[in-house]
Amino acid sequence: MFAFRFALRNVVSRKSSLVIILFIAFSISLLCLSNAVFDGTDSGLERTFINSFTGDVVVRPKSNMSLSLFGDDTPIMGEFSVIPSLIPFKDVSEYIQAMDDVDAVLPQVSGFAAVKGSGPNRAWLNFFGVEADDYVPRMSGIRIVEGGTYGKGESGIMLSRGAVEVLKRSFNQEEEPQIGEKFQLITSNGASINVRLVTLTGIYEYMVENATMDRIALVSPDVLRDLLDLTTITADEDIDPNDMDLINGGFDSIEDLFADADDTLGVEAETQDFGEDTVSDGPRAESTVWSYLVIQLKNSARTGAVIHRLNQIFDQKDWPVQATNWRNAAGGNVAIVFFLRLVMNIGIILILLTGFIVVANTLMISSLSRMTETGTLRAIGAKRSFILLQFFWETALLTLTAGILGCLLGAAACALVNSAGIELHNSLLVQLFGGNSLKCVLLPTNISLCMGVAVALTFIGWYFPVRIAMDANPIVAMRGQI
């Protein structure tokens, strides 16, 4: 304890101690604030995507492709890489629904198709084939602004606000699509062209704007299966006899299909060529052809444990499926956002590292400047352990005091940012920070990291000076020649 009291006296008596404490505290407060901003960003992105379309967990087929809910990256030449079906769907679905942690299981088919209205132009959208009556109420990040959901078995479509804007730009029109308006959905598979007629039943918006969701539309899963030529295996093996495929080998692409169409034709005139029997709203037997299972949990904090448990069960049962988290399910655009965040993090770390190097050098210089004092103490009989403890306590008092002060300053800065209510209007910033406003989330791990930095500085600022002090000759040190 004498070494501690001696160190405390030295720290209090030196004028440089306050400067060192403030410098370290400022650096640590900056680290605390930056991490709180990024923790808030991560929390915002997670909340946005989970509540909008990914759920907490997504179960997908095992594949050589890197599958997100949008499929295998961006389609090439207007063709969509068909996503493998989830097999065995019934067994996997029943097992997951029986789990205590699971709140809801929402099956989904994903696809990519062109949308054509009354004019000649088309727009490409990502389609989620879901049962809207079940899906939309479960996604708290979705709000219907016009119309409503389509019923089970109906050839309906729901457009997001972002998708509406895409259609307006592509169709060169100022008016928004109207509820009840009909659209053709078109896909190509080599020489085969599939066309389906759907009715707009609702327009919805995502609570948080994000470019990833600008091209999402919801559509009847039966319609999307027909467009993608997915074999419909029904629960009772009863295949619907009303085949809806439109196959025309005379067209090499979607562009050729409407190359000679009269721009003045309306939807009814254009679709009449395909026959009224090309669209069926009649009931079908329940299909087991799905691409994904979007899972919502009762407690999102259990996500990691649930994913680990599911993948263990899938391996044990030899089911060719895997569970993944919302980041992997959200696709490449989210990866870009995380890359931008990583670059920003690296930049902040480099800035802070420079500051911490200066701090460490300051601590070392402060210790080395007292070598005459150290030599005198050793000459009058101070043991090596006393010198070691003296240097340690002096450095620890400086750095740990600065660490606590830095965490308090960082917490105050976080509270100030949150109370300021900084709104984000740039779309890139909205994506980067995961919401329409800047939020700081101060997590225990952040505080632990900051205090860990302070502890690391303690050892850095203590080890090198004390090593020099122990190696120096006491007589030489007393003369101030070190």
C-alpha positions in Angstrom: 0.0 0.0 0.0 3.0 2.3 0.6 3.8 2.0 -3.1 0.2 3.0 -4.0 0.3 6.1 -1.7 3.7 7.1 -3.0 2.4 6.8 -6.6 -0.8 8.7 -5.8 1.3 11.6 -4.3 3.4 11.7 -7.4 0.4 11.8 -9.7 -1.4 14.5 -7.7 1.7 16.7 -7.4 2.7 16.6 -11.1 1.0 19.3 -13.3 1.4 17.1 -16.4 -1.0 14.5 -14.9 -4.1 16.4 -15.7 -3.1 17.0 -19.3 -2.4 13.2 -19.7 -5.7 12.3 -18.2 -7.7 14.7 -20.3 -5.9 13.6 -23.5 -6.6 9.9 -22.9 -10.1 10.6 -21.8 -10.8 12.5 -25.0 -9.5 9.7 -27.1 -11.5 7.1 -25.2 -14.7 9.2 -25.4 -14.3 9.4 -29.1 -13.9 5.6 -29.4 -17.0 5.2 -27.2 -19.1 7.6 -29.3 -18.0 6.2 -32.6 -18.8 2.6 -31.5 -22.2 3.7 -30.1 -23.0 5.3 -33.5 -22.1 2.1 -35.3 -24.0 -0.1 -32.7 -27.0 2.1 -33.3 -26.5 1.7 -37.1 -26.3 -2.1 -36.7 -29.4 -2.1 -34.5 -31.2 0.1 -36.9 -30.4 -2.0 -40.0 -31.2 -5.2 -38.2 -34.6 -3.8 -37.0 -35.4 -2.4 -40.5 -34.7 -5.7 -42.4 -36.1 -8.1 -39.8 -39.4 -6.2 -39.6 -39.6 -5.6 -43.3 -38.8 -8.9 -45.0 -36.0 -11.1 -43.6 -37.4 -12.1 -40.3 -35.0 -13.2 -37.6 -34.0 -16.4 -39.3 -34.2 -17.6 -42.9 -34.1 -21.3 -43.9 -32.9 -21.8 -47.4 -31.8 -24.7 -49.7 -28.2 -25.7 -49.7 -26.7 -24.5 -52.9 -23.5 -23.7 -54.7 -24.9 -20.2 -55.2 -24.7 -17.6 -52.4 -28.5 -17.3 -51.9 -30.2 -14.3 -50.4 -34.0 -13.8 -50.5 -33.4 -12.1 -53.9 -31.8 -15.2 -55.4 -28.3 -15.5 -56.8 -27.1 -12.0 -57.1 -28.3 -9.9 -60.1 -29.9 -11.7 -63.1 -28.0 -11.6 -66.3 -29.5 -10.8 -69.8 -33.0 -10.6 -68.3 -33.0 -14.2 -67.1 -33.4 -15.2 -63.5 -31.3 -18.0 -61.9 -34.1 -20.2 -60.5 -33.7 -20.8 -56.8 -33.8 -24.5 -55.8 -36.9 -25.6 -53.9 -36.8 -26.2 -50.2 -36.9 -30.0 -49.8 -38.3 -31.7 -47.8 -40.5 -28.7 -47.2 -43.2 -30.3 -45.1 -40.8 -32.0 -42.7 -38.7 -28.9 -42.2 -41.7 -26.7 -41.8 -43.4 -28.9 -39.2 -40.2 -29.3 -37.2 -39.6 -25.5 -37.1 -43.2 -24.7 -36.2 -43.0 -27.1 -33.2 -40.0 -25.2 -31.7 -40.7 -23.2 -28.6 -38.7 -20.2 -29.7 -40.6 -19.8 -33.0 -43.4 -17.2 -33.3 -44.3 -17.5 -37.0 -43.1 -19.4 -40.1 -43.7 -17.6 -43.4 -43.0 -19.6 -46.6 -41.8 -17.7 -49.7 -41.0 -18.1 -53.3 -38.6 -15.6 -54.9 -38.3 -14.6 -58.5 -37.4 -11.8 -60.9 -39.8 -10.7 -63.7 -40.7 -7.9 -66.0 -43.9 -5.8 -65.4 -45.8 -4.5 -68.3 -48.9 -2.2 -68.2 -51.0 -0.8 -70.9 -48.0 0.8 -72.8 -45.0 -0.9 -74.5 -42.5 -0.3 -71.7 -41.5 -2.7 -69.0 -39.8 -2.6 -65.6 -38.0 -5.3 -63.8 -38.9 -6.1 -60.2 -38.0 -8.6 -57.5 -41.0 -10.6 -56.5 -41.7 -12.3 -53.2 -44.4 -15.0 -53.7 -46.1 -15.0 -50.3 -49.6 -15.5 -48.9 -50.2 -11.8 -48.3 -53.0 -12.3 -45.7 -50.4 -14.1 -43.5 -47.3 -12.2 -44.5 -48.2 -8.5 -44.3 -49.7 -8.5 -40.8 -46.6 -10.3 -39.5 -44.2 -7.7 -40.9 -44.4 -4.7 -38.6 -42.2 -2.7 -41.0 -44.9 -2.8 -43.7 -47.8 -0.4 -43.8 -50.6 -0.6 -46.4 -51.4 2.9 -47.8 -53.9 2.0 -50.5 -56.1 -1.1 -51.1 -55.4 -4.3 -49.3 -53.9 -7.8 -49.5 -54.8 -10.3 -52.1 -56.6 -13.5 -51.0 -55.3 -17.0 -51.1 -55.4 -18.4 -54.7 -56.0 -14.9 -56.3 -53.8 -13.6 -59.0 -52.9 -10.5 -57.1 -50.0 -8.2 -56.7 -49.0 -5.6 -54.1 -46.5 -2.9 -54.9 -44.2 -1.1 -52.5 -43.8 2.6 -52.8 -40.3 2.1 -54.2 -41.7 -0.3 -56.8 -44.4 2.2 -57.7 -41.8 4.9 -58.4 -39.8 2.4 -60.5 -42.9 1.7 -62.6 -43.7 5.4 -63.1 -40.1 6.0 -64.3 -40.1 3.0 -66.6 -43.6 3.6 -68.0 -42.8 7.4 -68.4 -46.0 8.3 -66.6 -46.8 10.7 -63.8 -49.9 9.0 -62.4 -49.5 6.2 -60.0 -51.0 2.8 -60.7 -54.6 2.4 -59.5 -56.0 -0.3 -57.4 -57.7 -2.8 -59.7 -55.3 -2.0 -62.6 -54.0 -5.1 -64.4 -50.4 -5.9 -65.2 -48.6 -8.5 -67.2 -45.7 -10.3 -65.5 -43.2 -11.7 -68.0 -40.3 -14.1 -67.7 -38.2 -15.9 -70.3 -36.6 -19.3 -70.1 -34.5 -19.7 -73.2 -37.0 -19.8 -76.1 -40.0 -20.0 -73.7 -41.9 -16.9 -72.6 -44.2 -17.1 -69.6 -46.8 -14.4 -69.1 -49.3 -14.0 -66.3 -52.0 -11.4 -65.7 -52.3 -10.0 -62.2 -54.5 -7.4 -60.5 -53.1 -4.7 -58.3 -54.8 -5.1 -54.9 -52.7 -2.9 -52.7 -49.8 -0.4 -52.3 -47.7 -0.5 -49.2 -44.6 1.3 -47.9 -41.7 0.2 -45.7 -41.4 2.2 -42.5 -37.8 3.0 -43.3 -36.6 3.9 -46.7 -33.9 1.7 -48.1 -32.7 1.1 -51.7 -32.6 -2.7 -51.1 -36.4 -2.6 -50.9 -37.2 -0.2 -53.7 -37.8 -3.0 -56.2 -39.7 -5.5 -54.1 -43.3 -6.5 -54.9 -45.5 -9.1 -53.4 -47.4 -11.5 -55.6 -49.4 -14.7 -55.3 -47.1 -17.6 -54.9 -49.0 -19.7 -57.5 -48.5 -16.9 -60.1 -44.7 -16.8 -59.4 -44.4 -20.6 -59.5 -46.1 -20.6 -62.9 -43.8 -17.8 -64.2 -40.7 -19.6 -63.1 -41.9 -23.0 -64.3 -41.6 -24.5 -60.8 -43.2 -28.0 -60.6 -46.2 -27.8 -58.3 -46.2 -30.8 -56.0 -49.4 -30.7 -54.0 -50.0 -32.2 -50.7 -52.5 -34.8 -52.1 -50.5 -35.2 -55.4 -53.5 -33.6 -57.2 -52.0 -31.4 -60.0 -54.2 -28.6 -61.2 -55.3 -29.5 -64.7 -55.6 -25.9 -65.8 -52.1 -25.4 -67.2 -51.3 -21.7 -67.2 -47.9 -21.9 -69.1 -47.6 -19.8 -72.2 -44.8 -21.2 -74.3 -43.9 -19.7 -77.7 -40.7 -20.9 -79.3 -40.9 -18.3 -82.0 -39.5 -15.6 -79.6 -35.9 -15.4 -78.6 -36.4 -12.9 -75.8 -38.9 -10.8 -74.0 -38.1 -7.8 -76.1 -39.1 -9.8 -79.3 -42.5 -10.7 -77.8 -43.9 -7.2 -77.9 -41.6 -5.8 -80.7 -44.6 -5.3 -83.1 -47.2 -4.4 -80.5 -49.3 -1.3 -81.1 -48.5 1.3 -78.3 -52.2 2.3 -78.2 -53.5 -1.1 -77.2 -54.9 -1.4 -73.7 -54.3 -4.2 -71.3 -57.5 -6.0 -72.2 -56.7 -6.0 -75.9 -53.2 -7.2 -75.4 -54.0 -10.0 -73.0 -56.9 -11.2 -75.1 -54.4 -12.9 -77.4 -53.4 -15.1 -74.6 -57.0 -16.3 -73.9 -59.1 -15.8 -70.9 -58.1 -19.2 -69.6 -54.5 -18.1 -69.1 -55.3 -16.7 -65.6 -57.1 -18.7 -63.0 -58.3 -17.4 -59.7 -59.8 -20.7 -58.7 -58.6 -22.6 -55.6 -55.6 -24.9 -55.8 -54.4 -27.6 -53.5 -51.8 -26.5 -51.0 -48.4 -26.5 -52.7 -45.1 -27.7 -51.1 -42.9 -25.8 -53.6 -41.3 -23.0 -51.7 -37.8 -21.4 -51.9 -37.5 -20.2 -48.3 -38.9 -20.2 -44.8 -38.8 -16.8 -43.1 -38.9 -17.3 -39.4 -39.9 -14.8 -36.7 -38.8 -15.6 -33.2 -40.5 -14.8 -29.9 -37.1 -13.4 -28.6 -34.7 -12.0 -31.2 -31.8 -12.3 -28.7 -32.1 -16.1 -29.3 -31.3 -15.8 -33.0 -27.8 -17.2 -32.8 -28.8 -20.1 -30.7 -31.7 -21.0 -32.9 -29.6 -20.9 -36.1 -27.0 -23.1 -34.5 -29.6 -25.6 -33.3 -31.4 -25.7 -36.6 -28.2 -26.4 -38.6 -27.3 -29.2 -36.2 -30.7 -30.8 -36.7 -30.5 -30.4 -40.5 -27.1 -32.1 -40.6 -28.4 -34.9 -38.3 -31.4 -35.5 -40.5 -29.4 -35.1 -43.7 -31.8 -32.4 -45.0 -30.2 -30.3 -47.8 -31.2 -27.0 -46.1 -29.5 -24.4 -43.9 -30.5 -21.7 -41.5 -28.9 -18.2 -41.8 -29.3 -14.7 -40.3 -30.9 -11.5 -41.6 -27.6 -10.2 -43.0 -27.1 -13.1 -45.4 -30.8 -13.1 -46.3 -30.9 -9.4 -47.2 -28.4 -9.8 -50.1 -25.5 -7.9 -51.7 -26.8 -4.4 -51.1 -26.5 -4.9 -47.4 -23.0 -6.2 -47.9 -22.1 -2.9 -49.6 -23.4 -1.0 -46.6 -21.4 -3.1 -44.2 -18.3 -2.6 -46.4 -18.8 1.2 -46.2 -19.2 0.9 -42.4 -16.0 -1.2 -42.3 -14.1 1.5 -44.2 -15.4 4.2 -41.8 -14.4 2.0 -38.8 -10.9 1.5 -40.1 -10.5 5.2 -40.6 -11.7 6.0 -37.0 -9.4 3.3 -35.6 -6.4 4.7 -37.5 -7.1 8.1 -36.1 -7.5 6.8 -32.6 -4.5 4.6 -32.9 -2.4 7.6 -33.7 -3.7 9.4 -30.6 -3.1 6.3 -28.4 0.5 6.1 -29.7 1.0 9.7 -28.6 -0.6 8.9 -25.2 1.7 5.9 -24.7 4.8 7.9 -25.6 3.6 10.7 -23.2 3.3 8.1 -20.4 6.7 6.7 -21.1 8.4 10.1 -21.3 6.7 11.1 -18.0 8.1 8.0 -16.3 11.6 8.3 -17.8 11.8 11.9 -16.7 11.9 10.7 -13.1 14.8 8.3 -13.5 16.9 10.4 -11.1 14.2 9.9 -8.4 14.1 6.2 -9.2 17.8 5.9 -8.9 17.8 7.7 -5.5 15.1 5.3 -4.2 17.1 2.3 -5.3 20.3 3.7 -3.8 18.7 4.1 -0.4 17.4 0.5 -0.4 14.1 0.5 -2.3 13.4 -3.1 -3.5 12.8 -3.9 -7.2 9.2 -4.9 -6.3 8.6 -1.4 -4.8 9.8 0.3 -8.0 7.7 -2.0 -10.1 4.6 -1.3 -8.1 5.3 2.4 -8.0 5.5 2.7 -11.8 2.5 0.4 -12.2 0.2 2.4 -9.8 1.2 5.7 -11.3 0.4 4.6 -14.8 -2.8 2.8 -13.7 -4.1 5.9 -11.8 -3.6 8.0 -14.9 -5.1 5.6 -17.5 -7.9 4.1 -15.5 -9.1 7.5 -14.3 -8.9 8.7 -17.9 -10.8 5.6 -19.0 -13.7 6.2 -16.6 -13.8 9.9 -17.5 -13.7 9.0 -21.2 -16.7 6.6 -20.8 -18.7 9.2 -19.0 -17.9 11.8 -21.6 -18.8 9.3 -24.4 -22.1 8.5 -22.7 -22.9 12.2 -22.4 -22.1 12.7 -26.0 -24.4 9.8 -27.0 -27.2 11.2 -24.9 -26.7 14.6 -26.6 -26.8 13.1 -30.1 -30.0 11.1 -29.3 -31.7 14.2 -27.8 -30.7 16.3 -30.8 -32.9 14.1 -33.1 -30.6 14.4 -36.1 -32.7 13.6 -39.2 -31.1 11.9 -42.3 -32.4 12.8 -45.7 -29.7 11.5 -48.0 -30.7 7.9 -49.1 -27.1 6.7 -48.8 -26.9 7.9 -45.2 -30.3 6.4 -44.5 -29.0 3.0 -45.7 -25.7 3.4 -43.9 -27.1 4.3 -40.5 -30.2 2.0 -40.8 -32.9 4.6 -40.3 -34.2 8.1 -40.9 -32.4 9.5 -37.9 -29.0 9.2 -36.2 -29.1 7.1 -33.1 -26.5 6.1 -30.6 -26.8 2.8 -28.7 -24.4 2.4 -25.8 -23.9 -1.3 -25.1 -22.0 -2.9 -22.3 -19.5 -4.3 -24.8 -18.7 -0.8 -25.9 -17.9 0.2 -22.3 -15.8 -3.0 -21.9 -13.9 -2.2 -25.0 -13.1 1.4 -23.9 -12.0 0.2 -20.4 -10.0 -2.6 -22.1 -8.1 0.1 -24.1 -7.4 1.9 -20.8 -6.0 -1.2 -19.3 -3.9 -1.9 -22.4 -2.5 1.6 -22.1 -1.7 0.9 -18.5 0.6 -1.9 -19.4 2.1 -0.2 -22.4 2.9 2.9 -20.4 4.3 0.9 -17.5 6.3 -2.0 -19.1 8.9 -0.1 -21.1 9.8 2.6 -18.6 10.1 0.2 -15.7 12.2 -2.1 -17.8 14.7 0.7 -18.4 14.5 1.8 -14.8 15.4 -1.8 -13.6 18.3 -2.1 -16.0 19.8 1.2 -15.2 22.7 1.6 -12.7 21.3 3.4 -9.6 24.5 5.6 -9.3 24.2 6.6 -13.0 20.5 7.3 -12.6 21.1 9.5 -9.5 23.4 11.6 -11.6 20.6 12.2 -14.1 22.6 10.6 -17.0 19.7 8.5 -18.2 
